[in-house]
Amino acid sequence: MATWFDGGSSSRTASNLADALYYGPTPSGGDDSADIQAWIDAAAVSGGEASLGPGTWLAQGLVMKSGVILNLRGGTLKLNNSANTDLIVTTGFAGLTGGVTTGGPTGFAIRNGTLDGNKANNTSGWPLRIYGSAYRIDDLEIQNGNDGGCFSEWGTGGTDMEAQWTNFRIHDCSGPGLDWRGPHDSQFVNGLIFKNTGFGFRTSVNATSEQITNVHTWGTEHTYGFHFKTPAYTVNCVAEGATTANVVLDCNSGAWFGGAVYGTDTGAEIGFQFGLDSTARYWNIQGTRVYQFAVAGVPIRYEASGGNSISILFDAFPSTPTNIYTGTPGTYDDIDIKCPQSPALALWSRRVKYGEEHIYGDSGFRALMLKTDPDEAFIQILETSTNSNASTNGARIMARDNGSGKTQLIVRFQSGAVQLLATEP
């Protein structure tokens, strides 16, 4: 693989060819866009590496192409003052963005350094905007974007389309951290996304079945830490401190395994929010620790949901929220919340199932409660005001008021016939 450099230029400090090969070229102190673009263009011919060296390189409007590896070699690529444009875009981006084609560059990579959007000296621009597929981001820091950190997009269908992000940081952008619209089926491993404006990491449009492992979003600058508008599957991820909701599940299908979701113990923070712009059905939330929410905060918020399976460990410290959840769980939502720390919330250490065959766990609902308290085993049936007939070949055991303020336990058959079992003394 070729390494492209400018060992002979008078603007470079490399003393000879060997130094240039070892250290890479050095920045001129001025705008190096033309040189860097020339190296990218040359590398695109052979599918080689455009290699920079340590230091801060000033540039704007660089165009990334298929097959090129842009190796920053520990250096920083920074947007020029008053450029008011993107630092790096992929070839053909303007004509492809917003589409659903499988076009755009493929097989490129950016690694080993920092992309700086220089937001203090620009009124617009992203450090990185992509319409492409099968690319690699590794050991890359993206920071200080005026419009956001990274925007990635691709169409639908195709094969060998997945992007891979490993060991990355996106932070301090005046816009979203990672606005992910494809390619679908991409993988993200070991990432930090923090102190961006709006959302930390959002999947949408053509980004389906993304796989996310060991990614941490944090910072009160985020309205939403993770916002999944398309299916995603996460393992051991952490969402922390977003002012509105740490994790928004805003589509049908996905999973969140392990990890943690927690607040700052201030305000009305939400842990998991089911539904925002769309329904949230068929999500599997398992083995997650949820904690540190203020009295006004809530671990789970339901907007529009159904068919979700939720099993979390809830620690109430240092404050105890008024509600474990707000909103109304959807049909067949299945909830298992363990709260070993707070006796006031101990009754939530059970499975609560919502649907046509329901076991309700909130005293606001008429309910059948099984083994409600840790030290007791019992079945409790609350009175119902409506006693419908049983289904064919069935019988219903119910509790009702006898008209004098006493509770009666009855069996009602499909015919409507009622057998009295017991009346409160």
N, C-alpha and C positions, 0 to 999 in steps of 0.2 A: 504494500500500500504506500502510495507516495505521500510525502509530507511537503506541503507548500509553504514557502517562507521567502523572505526578501533579504538574503544574506549580504547582498552587495550594495544595497541602497545606502546613500550617505546619511539618510534620516534614521538609520538603525545603528545600534551600538554594538552589535555582534561583530567581534574582531575578525572572525574567519568563518569558513564554512562549518567547521566542527562545532564552534560555539553556537552558531545558528541552529544546527540540527539538535543540539542538546538543550539549549535554553528556549528555542523558538525566537521569533522576532520580538522586538520591543516597541512599545508605542512611541509615536513621534511627539506627543504632547498636544497635537492639533487634531483636526478631523482626519481619521484614518479610514473613512468609509470606502474610498476608492481602492485602497490596497486590500482591505479585507474582502471586498466584493470580488476583486480580481482573483484572490486565492480561492474563494468559494467557487467561482466560475471554472477555474482551472481544475479544481478537485472534482467538479461535477462531470468533467469529460471522462475521467478514469475511475470515478467512484472512490476517490481518495479522501485524505484528511487535510482540512484547512486548519493549521495549528497556529495559535497565538502564544504569546509568552506572558509572564507575570507583569503586573502593572495595570493601569487603567487606560483602556482604549476608548476614545471618543468616536461615535459613529451615529448614523441614522439611516433608516430605510433600507437596511440590508435585506437581501432576498435569498432565502434558503431554498436549496434545490435537491432533487432526488439523489440519493446515494452519497451525499456529502456528510462527513463527520466534522463538525465544528468543535475543536478541542481548545478550550480556553486556557488549559494548563495552569490553573490557579489564578488567572487574571480576571479582571472586571471589564465587561463591555458595557459602556455607559452612553445613554442618549445625550447628544449634544444639547447645550443650552439653546432654548428658543426653537428647537427643531419642530416641536408640536406635531409629531408623527410617531409612528411605531419604530422601535429599535430594530426588530427583526420581524419580517413577514415571510410566508412561504410564497413561492412563485405562483402567479395567477390568482392570488388570494381575492382580490377585489371582484373578479368575475365569477368566483366560485362560492363565496360566502353566501349563506342563505339558501343554497341549493341542496339537492339530494343526490348529486352525482358521485361516482366513485373516482373522480379525477383528483388532481392535485399531486404534489410530489410524494414520494414514498421512499422508505428505506434510509432516511437521513437520521442524524443524531446530533445532539448538543450536550456537552458534558464538561465537568471539571472546572467550574468557575461561577461567576456572578453576572447576571443581567440586571442592570440598574436603569430604571425608567426616569431617574432624575426629575421627579415630580416638582421639586422646589423651583426648578427653572424651566418648566414646560406647562402649558395649559391643557395638553391632550397627549395621547399616545400610550401604547402598551409596550412593555418590554418584549412580549412575544405573542404573535397571532398566527394561527396555523389553520390551513385547510389541507389535510393530508392524512396519510395512513402509514401503518407499520413503521413508525418512527420510535426513537429511543431518547429519553431524557434521563441523565444519570449524574449524580453528584452536582446538582445545579441549584443555585440560589437565585430567586427572582424577587426583586424588591423595588419599592418606590415608583410603581407605575401610576400615572395620573388617571388613566381610565380603568385600570385593573392590572392583575398580574399576568395571567396567561389566558388566552381565548383559543380553544381548540374545537374544530368542527370537521365533520366528514359526512358522506352520504349513507345510504343503506345498502345492504347486500354485500356481495363481494367475498373474497377469501383472502387470507393473510393480511388482514386489515388492522390488527390490534396494535395499539401503541403501548409502550411500557415505560412507566415512570418509576425510578428507584432513587432513594436517598436525596430527596428534594426539600427545599424550603421556599415558601412564598409568603411575603409579609410586607406590612407597612405600605399597602397600595391604597390610593384614593378611589377605590372601586373594588369589585369582587376579586378574591384570590385566584381561584381556578374556575373559570366558566367553561364547563365541559359539555360539548354538544357532539362528541364523537372524536375518533372512531369508536364504534361499539365493541364490546367484549374486551376492553382494554384493562390493563392491570396497573395498580398503584401500590408500591411497597415502601414503607419507611419515609413518611412525609410529615412536615410541620407546616401548617397554614395558620397564620396568626396576624391579628391587628390589621385586617383589611376592612374596607367599608362595604356594607351590605351583607353579602354572604361570603363564607369562607370557601366552600366547595359545593358547586351545584352541578347536577347532571340534568340534561334536558334534551329535547328535540330528538336527535338520532342516537343518543348515547344510551344504549340498553345493555343490561347484563354486565355492568362494570364490576370489577373485582378489586376490593380495597382492603389492604392489610397494614396495620400499625401506622395509621395516619391520625394525627392529632390536630384538631382545630381549637383555637382559643383566642380570647380577647373580647372585651366589651365593645369593641368597634364593630363586631359582627352582629347583624340583626339575626341571622341564622348561621349556625356553624356548618352543618351539612344540610343541603336541601335537595332531596331526591325527587325530581319530577319524572324520572325514568328509572326502571328497575336497577338496583345495585345490591351487591352482596359484600358485607364488611366483616372482618375478623379482627378482634382486639384493637378497635379504634376508640378514640377518646374525643368527646366534644365537651367544651368547657366555656362557660362564661358569656355566651351570646345573650344579648339583651332581651330578645323575644323568645326564640326557641333554639335549643342546641341541635336537635335533629328533627327535620321536617320530612315526614313520609307522605309524599304527595302524588303517588301513582299506585298502580296495582302490581304487587309481587316484589319481593325483596327479602333480605335477611340482615340482621345485626346480631352477631355472635360475640359475647364476651365484652371486654373493654369497660368503659365507664362513661357516664354522662352526669355532669354536675354543674351547679350554679355558683354564684358568688355570695349567696346568702343575702341578696338585696333585690328588692323589686318583685315583679310578677314573672320571673323567669319560668320557662317551660322546659322540661326534659325532652320527651318525645311528643311531637304533635302529629296526630293522624289526620291528614287532609288539610288542605289550605285552598289551593285552586282546583283540586280534583279529589276524587275519592282515594282512600288508602286501604286497600284490601289485600289479604293473603300475605301479610308480612309476618316473618318469624323472628321474634326478639327473644333471645335466650342468654341467660347467664351474665347479665349486665348489672353492674353496680351503679345505682342512681342515688345521688346524695347532695347535700349542702344547698338546699333551697330555702328561701325565706318563708315567713308565714304566708305571704301573698303568692308565693311560687307554687308550682304544681308539677309533679313528675310526669304526668301524662295528660294531654289535652286531646279530646276527641272533637273533630269538626265533621268529618265524613269518613266512615270506616265500616268494615265488616269482614269477618272471617280471618281475623288476625290472632296469632298465638303469642302471648307475652308472658315471659317469666323473668322477673328482675328481683334483685336484692336492694331494698330501699333503706338507706340510713338517714334518719331524720336530722342529725346534728348539723349545725348548732341550734337551729330553730326547728320547729315542727310546723310544716305547712297545714293550712286549714283543710285542704283536700288532697287526697291521693290522686284523684283525677277530676277533671271538669269536662263538661259536655256529656254526650250520651254514647256509650259503646254501641257498635253496630251489631247486627245479627251475626251470631256465631263467633263474636270476639271472645277469646279465651284468655283469662288473666290469672296469673299466679304471682302475687307480690308478697315477698317475705320482708318483714320489718322487725327484726329481733331486738332492736335497740329501744324502741319507744313502746311502753306499755299501752299508751293511748291509741296506738295504731296496731296493736298486736292482733286485733280481730281480722286484719287483712292478711294474715299468714294462712291463706287458704286459696283454693281455686274458685274463681268466680266465672261462671260461664253464661254468656248471653245468647239468646236465640229462641227458637220455638220450644225447645225443651230446655227450660231455663232454671238455673240455680242462681239467684240474685244475692249479692252480698252487701247491699246498701239498705239501711233501714227505710229509706225513702221508697223502696220497691217492696211489693208483696213478695215473700220469699220463702224458699225452703233452704235452710242453712244446715250444713253438715259439719259436726266437730268444729264449732266456731272458735272455741278457746283452747289454748295449748294443753290445759290440765283437765279438760272435760271432753266427753264424747257423747254427742246427742244429736237428735234430729229435731229441728224447730220449724214449725209451720206457722206463718203469720195468717191472720184472718184475711179473707178476700170478700169483696162486696158482690162479686159475680160468681155464681157457682154453675158452670156449664155442664151439660151432660158429658159423660165419658165417650171415648171413641168406641167403635164397634168391638165387641168382645173385650171390653176394658172396664176398669173402675178407677175412680179418682178419690183419693183421700184428701180432704180439705178441712180447713178451719173456718168457721163463720160465727157471727154474732147471733145470739138467740133472740134478739130484740129487746132484751132486758140488760144488756151490758155484759153478759156472760159469754165466754167462748165455748163453742161446741166443736167436737171432732166428728166428722161425718164421712161416709162413703157414698158417692153418687155414681149410679150405673148409667149405661148407655140409654136406657129407657127413660131416665129422669128420676127413677125411684131413688130415695135417700134412706140410708140406714144410719141411725144415730149411734155412735160408738161411746161418746162420753160428753158430759157437760161440766163446765167449771163449777165447783161447789160454791 
